[in-house]
Amino acid sequence: MASNGIRDRVAVVAMGCTTFGEHWGRSAEDLLVDATGECLSSGDLTSDQIDAYWLGTMASGMSGLTLSKPLALEYRPVTRVENFCATGSEAFRNACYAVASGAYDVAMAVGVEKLKDSGYSGLVRPQIASDGTSADLTLTAPAAFSMLDPAYCAKYGVDPGTFREAMTHIAWKNHCNGARNPRAQFRKAIPKEKIAASPLVAGRLGVLDCSGVSDGAAAAVIVRAEDAHRWTDRPMYVKGLSLVAGPGSGALDPGYDWTTFPEVVASATDAYRQAGIDDPARQIHLAEVHDCFTPTELVLMEDLGFCGRGEAVKHVLDGAFDLDGRLPVNPDGGLKSFGHPVGASGLRMLFECWLQFRGEAGDRQLPDPRVGLTHNLGGRPGSCVSFVSVVGKDLSEEAA
Amino acid sequence: MTLGIVSYGVHLPVHRLALSEVAAAFGSGSGRGRRVVAAFDEDSTTMAVAAARGLVPDRSVESLWFATTSPAYAEKTNAAAVHAALGLGEETFAVDVAGAVRSGEGALRAAAGSGGLAVLADVRVGRPGSADESQAADGAAAFRFGPSAQALAVPVARACATAELLDRWRLPSELTASQWEERFGLDSYAPLVAATAGRALADAGLASADLVVVSSPHTRVAADALARLGGADALPMGNAGAADVGIRLADALDRAQPGNTILVVSVSDGVVATVWRATDRIDAARPAVSVRQLLAAGRDVPYPTYLTWRGLLEREAPRRPEPERPAAPPSARNLDWKFAFVGSRCDKCGFLHLPPQRVCASCRTVDVMSAAPLTEAIGSVVTFTVDRLAYSLSPPVICAVIDFDGGGRCLLELADAEPAEVVVGARVGLTFRRLWTTGNVHNYFWKAALLGGESVGQ
């Protein structure tokens, strides 16, 4: 893939993020006002300093008016984007490219989702008129991701009980991390026994193997890297951004084995190349990944190159990705603790990198992380979009 | 040219309702035996496909006559869906002979006259706890007619009588039927049975037939006629409505020796009596599994589940939106895929696509594909899930990724399966089912079924 990248050409200078949760009393508009308000004030900005907006939402509003009306914007460009669970990340990517192109000096990426008003548990997506033959029409997301489990165990000869322990460890770890995060939906550590015994939802996934459904919003202001210090003395630099949409052939192609996300491998490879990373397991200091379901995070450890193929179960159980492990994964608690307001999640991940680089992560602060990764995937095993960003605390030497 | 039956097939659903459960629930009934029950995703149309598939391997037949008292649609021709699922050409005339139990005889007669395909299928519903509920059965039978030189049985004589009686009836809007006092029906039909069967036998030059089959939704009439006509070893199954005469004829064909005569008497709104003679071809032309073997198999379904399947018990739905109804234009565009499971094979590299694609997933060649019908294909489970959250009339939904022998992968629901039975590597075939019904539209498509189960076609 011939992507040129925009390494170190733009920087994040302000961010905001609401608490994620069941906001029965607040609308999508309220969440947008809150997230953008916190974002602006964190950088001592006002809305008339923002030249253009990219709004990510999957199903909580259509068109730029979703943002311009509640914020009473003064006739500014607002682009609404949607790319399943990578929607918030996609808003960020587009805002970064707009600034890097020189088209705008200051852009804001905003993500929002209001899911709890639907009355349904789990994500509900608008359906397109169809012939009714796709199993995806009935199959729920936890069921689709649960199919990783038997396939992985069969391919690598992993004992199902051991795989179950690794799933449990991932949920346990992310809840422990989220318990230290005042913005998380679930702020309690959960004993492993309770996770392992939670009521079955799909396959061997229990309720506690699934991320929750929540409402939330998050925002970021992006400027040219050389302008960053006009707004803050601690900016976050963008090193690499990659998004790919797969051909969706996993459900069609017997060559796909249901133990990997080829889209993640492709987007990670691209983002690493842009960012100059050749050994992600060592060069990345924290990762926020798309732990929609526990087997997803497990497989991602291999797809993102944090460990070798077939090794994730061992590394997970050894604590390699715990808060005090060699590569902390989802230090903020992940989707598991935050729930998953689709349009906001990608920006919430970037927000954790922002806090960690600035030393503002409180009880879960890592010792001097300098390079972070965020990752989303939207869709299902074998048919998804994947986004990977690499962000950093410092400009690289050639850029500085 | 005389026409005869050249092939036949029967579908009996795998599920059984233990009548002891009904007796326990209502404190009534004998509590003995089990009745055959269509699954929640079966209806007269899907069972018709199950019985008829395999009878038209050349995908060409003069006509298709579909009889049922439980049509999935009114106004719309259900035979057209059966026609589509069998992959028949559009030049084949297909029509419903729907509404009455007697329609089963109508379909047989029409197909016998034209060298066509008669398909009889029914879902029989009685009020909970009623005799109609326990003495009924769901199922389907199909018969292909052709030149007598190729036939396994030929008609020798036929006689009929038509009688307008307020004997059994049902308003089109109702699920269950009513019946007049039993002795009225018995006294009205008995002389007609004797006279009509007598005429048929006389025309055939016979004093009696080797095998006697009686079909009637009126239980006492059926028992009385069978006794009078000397029938023995009747099929131990409740009445299957419009499909009943077909399933019983198929059972007789299962048991007939070459040269045997079979007297088939159906009693409903009159009497139809037909004498058949089995030919030398019968031993070679039977289906691999007999009606009695199908009947003896099966698994019990809990009574509340059965009532839910038939719409007699409304249970709490999962907290999920119902799937949308299938839309007409994409269903029409994708007719061969949706109804006949026809994929596309890349002419350049051979990659098989399910559903059909325009751009090859393997070599990216565009629009160089050939049709690949796969309904008879066998495959293996790659991975699977038991979805306890998905919307279904009968949760949990089991879904599996299937790789077919010879190429092609598809994610499909599993029919008639229990979660504990499914493993990676399990072997499956295909079965035509109704996925769901929303907005008064039935969503028909194929599911996978574990091999070894009875639901996979002949």
Interface residues (C-beta under 8 A of the other chain):
Chain A: G119 Y120 S121 G122 V124 Q127 A129 S130 D131 G132 T133 S134 A135 D136 L137 T138 L139 T140 P142 A143 A144 S146 M147 L148 P150 A151 A154 L200 V201 A202 G203 P247 S249 A251 L252 D253 P254 Y256 D257 W258
Chain B: R319 R320 P321 P323 E324 R325 P326 A327 P329 P330 S331 R333 N334 W337 K338 F351 H353 L354 P355 Q357 A361 S362 V382 T383 F384 T385 V386 D387 R388 L389 A390 Y391 S392 V397 C399 V401 D403 G407 G408 R409 C410 L411 L412 E413 V424 L435 W436 N443 F445
